[in-house]
Amino acid sequence: MITDFWPPGRTVLGRVFDPRAVQFWDKGHLVSQRMREMTQANPSIDTESWPRMGRVIWDLAAVYGKDARWDAAMPPPAFAAGPVVAVVEELRKSLDDQLKLNN
C-alpha cells in the first residue's frame, strides 16, 4: 500500500536527478486539488496517464514553460504524466524540449 504519511526518502527523490527538476512532498494534497481544478477548467488536457488514488492525483511529473504563472489558478502543464518511474524518458525529453524553447 502506498501512503503519504512521511516525506519521500532518497530512493524516491533520486528517480529524477535532473538539476532542473524540483520535487515536493504535499502532505495535505493541496497541489492535487489545484491540479483537479485546473483540469476541470481545461477539459482538453489529457489526464488518462495521471496516476490517482480516489480523488488524489499522486506521483505525477509535470513540466511548465518558463512563462507559466501560478497565480489564482494553476496553469496547464506543457507535459504531465506518471507514475514518475514509468515516464522518466518522456520527462527528460520534455525538459530538453523546454530548454530548447527557452534558448
Secondary structure, DSSP 4 states (H G I P E B T S, - for coil): ----SS---HHHHTT---TT------TT-HHHHHHHHHHHH-TTS--TT--EETTEE-S-EEE--TT---SSSPPPPSEEES-GGGSHHHHHHHHHHHHHHH-
